[in-house]
Amino acid sequence: MSNLAQALAPTCLMSTVMRPKATTYTKPKTALPIIKTLSLQDFNCPSTRPQFLKEMRESLMEIGTFYIKDHGISGNMTQGAMKTVQDYFALPLEEKKKMLIGNSRHFRGYKLIGEEFTNNQVDHREQLQFGPEQSPIESFVPGCSPNHEGLQGPNQWPASTLALLPEFQPVILDFMAQLEALSHRLMEAVALSLGLNRSFFRDLFGQTPYYRLKCAKYPSVSKQATIGCGAHKDTGFLTVLLQDTVGGLQGQDPKTGQWMDTRPVPDTFIVTMGESMERLTDGLYHATVHRVLNNTSGHDRYSIPFFFDPALHAQIPARISGLDQATYPRYLHSGEDSSDSEDESSFLATKSRAEAQWDAMVESLDSPDLENTITREGWSNGDHVFETVYRCHPEVYSRWYNREF
């Protein structure tokens, strides 16, 4: 059995990795940072764009999280998506089992409560997962083809489920399409906030970004005996989250280790950075450690995170070199793209500074999948995504990929 196989176990969740328990701090409690609410309309307007980028940069440098409002996705769409998810989870268990994730080579489908772990604790939730609706790669052969090629394919749509929920498929597909468009727009803003060309991440992500939509139900329990979802960082680039009004999501202040309630704010999405963005910016932008407390509200809690990443075939540089470390660099005053005359390859090059820090970084890695897929020259996004989901869904691997456990 390979060293990698020995390390693998169902100890994480989709788009997350197992992480050590949250650090215990002895510092006295201090005032927690405020999670800003930003308006996408301010980014769209040239006169207010510099202030938007300033506040976005400040948020991502400080905690890695902000709320976004005026995002262009209607209330009818978000409410319809939430209701559709609630209606699905209300189906009889036997009906939901027709979409078990183990049926899908592409890691799409239903996951029963208690089948995933984070920080060696059972996550107390049901899950349903979707991805881009695509045709599978017919030439894919397990063990011969790159494993990430097996991720491409359709979602599961059982005929009996569609008969019971006629709006299920069209609502989910429409919601994903709108979230993809929003995510592209947010990544344009992230690029400008870093002093890069507006199209930097769109070019990096390619024509077919890979994304995952997770729908989760956290049933209410009588006592806080377990945890809804253990502390972790998302592994990718960008997460856009829709949550209901129940609450329970918390983020960790990177400076003090204190937990902050990420309370539901009407008509907003929560936006967070993942570990790939944290590494790409050399730690300038934080990937937020977050968790979900067990739900004792008396009402079931529902959330729908959307994980947005580059195309599976994309090669990601190890670092974006030459980033301005100042909180408010000069370019934020204009809100304009960095000069097109600059050689954009300079942003992609792995400079000697990053190379000198490489060994120290690898030694400190607590994300085994990233350790196995990143090189000094960068990493394959497909390999990275595959190693992430490999750990989360062993039933899929053992059935479809002939992998040893």
C-alpha positions in Angstrom: 0.0 0.0 0.0 1.4 3.4 -0.9 2.2 6.1 1.7 -0.6 8.2 0.2 -3.1 5.3 0.4 -2.2 4.6 4.0 -2.9 8.2 4.9 -6.3 8.3 3.3 -9.5 7.9 5.3 -12.9 9.5 5.2 -11.9 12.3 7.5 -13.0 15.4 5.6 -15.8 17.0 3.7 -16.2 18.1 0.1 -13.8 20.8 -0.8 -12.2 20.7 2.6 -9.3 18.9 4.2 -8.8 17.5 7.7 -7.1 20.0 9.8 -5.8 20.1 13.3 -8.0 21.2 16.1 -8.3 25.0 16.4 -5.3 26.4 18.1 -5.7 27.1 21.8 -4.7 30.7 22.6 -3.8 32.2 26.0 -4.1 35.8 25.0 -6.9 37.8 26.6 -9.9 38.3 24.4 -9.9 41.4 22.3 -12.5 43.0 20.1 -13.3 40.8 17.2 -13.0 42.2 13.6 -16.2 43.2 11.9 -17.1 41.2 8.9 -17.8 43.8 6.3 -20.9 43.9 4.0 -19.8 45.0 0.5 -22.1 46.0 -2.4 -21.3 44.6 -5.9 -22.9 47.8 -7.3 -20.0 49.7 -5.8 -17.6 47.6 -7.8 -19.6 48.1 -11.0 -19.6 51.9 -10.6 -16.2 53.5 -11.5 -16.6 56.2 -9.0 -17.1 53.9 -6.0 -14.9 51.0 -7.2 -11.7 52.2 -5.5 -13.4 52.2 -2.1 -14.9 48.8 -2.8 -11.5 47.4 -3.6 -10.0 49.0 -0.6 -12.6 47.4 1.7 -12.3 44.0 0.0 -8.6 44.0 0.3 -8.7 44.9 3.9 -11.3 42.2 4.6 -9.2 39.5 2.8 -6.0 40.5 4.4 -7.6 40.6 7.9 -9.9 37.6 8.0 -10.6 36.3 4.5 -14.3 36.8 4.6 -17.0 39.4 3.7 -20.7 39.6 2.9 -21.7 40.6 -0.6 -25.0 42.3 -1.4 -26.5 43.7 -4.6 -25.0 40.7 -6.2 -27.4 40.4 -9.1 -29.0 37.1 -8.1 -32.7 37.8 -7.4 -34.5 36.9 -4.2 -36.8 34.7 -6.2 -33.7 32.7 -7.3 -32.1 32.3 -3.9 -35.5 31.6 -2.2 -36.4 29.1 -4.9 -33.0 27.3 -4.6 -33.4 27.1 -0.8 -36.9 25.8 -1.0 -35.9 23.2 -3.7 -33.1 22.0 -1.4 -35.5 21.8 1.6 -38.0 19.9 -0.5 -35.4 17.4 -1.6 -34.2 16.6 1.9 -37.9 16.1 3.0 -38.2 13.2 0.5 -38.3 9.7 1.9 -34.9 8.2 2.6 -35.4 5.5 0.0 -36.0 8.1 -2.6 -32.9 10.1 -1.6 -30.8 6.9 -1.7 -31.4 6.7 -5.4 -28.9 9.6 -5.7 -26.2 8.1 -3.4 -22.8 9.6 -4.3 -21.3 6.2 -4.6 -23.4 5.7 -7.7 -21.5 8.5 -9.5 -17.9 8.3 -10.8 -18.0 12.1 -10.9 -18.7 12.5 -7.1 -22.2 13.9 -7.5 -25.1 12.9 -5.3 -26.5 12.3 -1.9 -24.6 11.7 1.3 -26.3 10.3 4.4 -26.0 11.9 7.8 -22.9 10.8 9.8 -20.9 9.6 6.8 -18.3 12.4 6.8 -15.8 13.5 9.4 -13.8 16.7 10.1 -11.1 16.8 12.8 -12.0 13.2 13.6 -15.5 14.3 14.6 -18.7 13.2 12.8 -20.3 16.0 10.8 -24.0 16.1 11.8 -25.6 16.8 8.4 -27.0 15.4 5.3 -25.5 16.5 2.0 -26.2 16.7 -1.7 -23.6 17.6 -4.2 -23.6 18.8 -7.8 -21.0 20.0 -10.4 -20.9 21.3 -14.0 -23.4 19.4 -16.2 -21.0 17.9 -18.8 -20.6 14.7 -20.9 -18.1 12.3 -19.4 -14.7 11.7 -21.0 -15.4 8.5 -22.8 -11.7 7.6 -23.1 -11.2 7.7 -19.3 -9.6 4.5 -18.0 -9.1 4.2 -14.2 -5.4 3.7 -13.4 -4.3 4.8 -16.9 -5.9 8.2 -17.5 -5.3 11.1 -15.2 -7.7 10.6 -12.3 -9.1 14.1 -12.5 -10.6 13.3 -15.9 -13.1 11.1 -14.0 -14.5 14.2 -12.3 -16.0 15.4 -15.5 -19.6 14.2 -16.2 -23.3 14.7 -15.5 -25.1 15.0 -12.3 -27.6 12.4 -11.1 -31.3 13.1 -11.9 -33.4 10.0 -11.0 -36.7 10.1 -13.0 -38.7 9.3 -9.9 -37.2 12.3 -8.0 -37.9 14.6 -10.9 -41.5 13.3 -11.0 -41.9 14.3 -7.3 -39.9 17.5 -7.7 -40.4 18.9 -11.2 -38.4 22.1 -10.5 -35.5 20.3 -8.9 -33.2 20.0 -12.0 -33.9 23.4 -13.6 -33.6 25.3 -10.4 -30.3 23.7 -9.4 -28.8 24.2 -12.9 -30.0 27.8 -13.1 -28.7 28.6 -9.7 -25.2 27.1 -10.5 -25.1 29.1 -13.7 -25.8 32.4 -11.9 -23.3 31.6 -9.1 -20.7 30.9 -11.8 -21.3 34.3 -13.3 -21.2 36.0 -9.9 -18.0 34.2 -9.0 -16.3 35.4 -12.2 -17.2 38.9 -11.3 -15.9 38.5 -7.7 -12.6 37.1 -9.0 -12.2 40.1 -11.3 -12.5 42.3 -8.2 -10.0 40.1 -6.3 -7.6 40.5 -9.2 -7.9 44.3 -9.2 -7.5 44.4 -5.4 -4.2 42.6 -5.8 -3.0 45.0 -8.5 -3.4 42.5 -11.3 -5.2 42.8 -14.6 -8.9 42.4 -14.4 -8.8 39.2 -16.5 -6.0 37.6 -14.5 -8.1 34.9 -12.9 -10.5 34.4 -15.8 -7.4 33.6 -17.9 -6.0 31.4 -15.2 -9.3 29.5 -14.6 -9.9 28.9 -18.4 -13.1 28.5 -20.3 -14.4 25.7 -18.2 -14.0 26.4 -14.5 -14.6 23.5 -12.2 -17.1 24.1 -9.4 -19.1 22.2 -6.8 -22.4 23.0 -5.3 -23.0 21.5 -1.9 -26.5 21.5 -0.3 -26.5 20.7 3.4 -29.1 20.1 6.0 -28.1 20.4 9.7 -31.0 18.8 11.7 -31.9 20.3 15.0 -30.8 18.2 18.0 -31.8 18.4 21.7 -28.3 18.8 23.0 -24.9 19.8 21.7 -23.4 16.4 21.7 -21.6 16.6 18.4 -20.7 19.4 15.9 -22.4 20.3 12.7 -19.1 20.6 10.9 -15.6 20.7 12.4 -13.1 23.5 12.0 -11.4 23.6 8.6 -10.3 25.8 5.6 -11.8 25.3 2.2 -9.1 24.0 -0.1 -9.9 25.9 -3.3 -10.0 29.5 -4.5 -13.4 31.0 -3.8 -16.5 30.0 -1.8 -19.8 31.7 -2.1 -22.3 30.6 0.5 -26.0 31.0 0.9 -27.4 30.2 4.3 -30.8 30.4 5.9 -31.8 32.4 9.0 -30.9 29.7 11.6 -27.2 30.6 12.1 -24.4 28.5 13.6 -21.6 29.3 11.2 -18.5 30.7 12.8 -15.1 32.0 11.4 -11.9 32.2 13.3 -10.0 35.4 13.7 -6.5 34.6 12.4 -4.8 36.9 14.8 -6.4 35.9 18.1 -8.0 32.5 17.4 -11.3 33.7 18.7 -14.4 32.5 17.0 -16.7 35.0 15.3 -20.4 34.4 14.5 -21.0 34.7 10.8 -24.6 35.7 11.3 -27.2 35.4 8.5 -27.6 38.8 6.8 -30.7 39.0 4.5 -30.1 39.2 0.7 -26.3 38.5 1.0 -23.9 35.7 0.2 -20.9 35.0 2.4 -17.6 35.1 0.4 -14.5 33.4 1.7 -11.1 32.6 0.3 -9.7 29.0 0.2 -6.2 27.6 0.8 -5.3 27.8 -2.9 -5.8 31.6 -2.9 -3.9 31.9 0.4 -0.9 30.0 -1.0 -1.1 31.8 -4.4 -0.9 35.2 -2.6 1.9 33.9 -0.3 -0.5 34.4 2.7 -1.4 38.0 1.8 -5.1 36.9 1.6 -6.4 34.6 4.3 -8.3 31.4 3.9 -10.8 31.5 6.7 -10.9 28.7 9.3 -14.6 28.1 9.9 -16.9 25.6 11.6 -20.6 25.0 12.1 -21.9 24.6 15.6 -24.4 21.8 16.3 -27.9 23.1 15.7 -30.0 23.3 18.9 -32.4 26.0 17.6 -35.4 23.7 17.2 -35.4 24.4 13.4 -33.4 22.5 10.8 -30.6 24.6 9.3 -29.9 24.7 5.5 -26.8 26.1 3.7 -25.7 26.0 0.1 -22.0 26.7 -0.5 -20.6 27.1 -4.1 -16.9 26.2 -4.5 -15.3 28.0 -7.5 -12.0 26.7 -8.9 -10.0 26.7 -12.2 -10.5 24.2 -14.9 -9.4 20.7 -14.1 -6.6 20.9 -16.7 -5.3 24.3 -15.4 -1.7 24.6 -14.1 -1.6 26.9 -11.1 1.6 28.9 -10.3 3.2 28.3 -6.9 3.0 32.0 -6.2 2.0 35.3 -7.7 5.3 37.2 -7.3 5.7 40.9 -6.7 2.5 41.5 -4.9 2.3 44.8 -2.9 2.1 44.0 0.8 0.7 47.4 1.8 -2.8 47.5 3.2 -3.7 50.3 0.8 -1.4 50.4 -2.2 -1.3 53.2 -4.7 -3.3 51.4 -7.3 -6.4 51.2 -5.0 -6.8 55.0 -5.3 -7.6 54.7 -9.0 -9.3 51.3 -9.1 -7.8 50.7 -12.5 -6.1 47.6 -13.9 -2.4 47.3 -13.5 -0.6 48.5 -16.6 -1.1 46.3 -19.7 2.4 47.2 -20.7 3.8 45.2 -17.7 4.8 41.7 -18.6 2.0 39.6 -17.0 4.3 36.6 -16.9 6.1 38.4 -14.1 3.1 37.8 -11.9 3.2 34.1 -12.7 6.9 33.5 -12.3 8.2 31.7 -9.3 10.8 34.0 -7.9 13.8 33.1 -5.8 12.1 34.5 -2.7 9.3 31.9 -3.0 11.8 29.2 -3.8 13.8 29.9 -0.7 10.7 29.7 1.4 9.5 26.5 -0.3 11.0 23.8 2.0 9.9 25.6 5.1 6.4 25.9 3.8 6.2 22.2 2.9 7.4 21.2 6.3 4.6 23.2 7.9 1.9 21.9 5.6 -1.0 20.3 7.4 -2.9 19.6 4.2 -1.5 16.3 2.8 -3.3 16.5 -0.5 -1.7 19.9 -1.3 1.7 18.6 -0.2 1.4 15.8 -2.8 0.2 18.0 -5.7 2.1 21.3 -5.4 5.6 21.6 -6.8 8.0 24.6 -6.9 6.6 25.3 -10.4 3.0 25.2 -9.1 0.4 22.5 -9.1 -2.2 20.8 -11.3 -5.7 21.9 -10.2 -7.2 18.6 -11.4 -4.8 16.6 -9.2 -5.4 18.9 -6.3 -9.2 18.7 -6.6 -9.0 14.9 -7.0 -6.9 14.4 -3.9 -9.3 16.6 -2.0 -12.4 14.6 -2.9 -10.5 11.3 -2.8 -10.3 11.6 1.0 -13.9 12.7 1.4 -15.7 9.9 -0.5 -13.9 6.6 -0.3 -17.0 4.8 -1.5 -16.6 6.5 -4.9 -12.9 5.7 -5.1 -13.2 2.1 -4.2 -16.0 1.5 -6.7 -14.9 3.6 -9.7 -11.1 4.1 -9.4 -9.8 0.8 -8.2 -7.7 2.5 -5.5 -6.3 0.6 -2.6 -7.3 1.5 1.0 
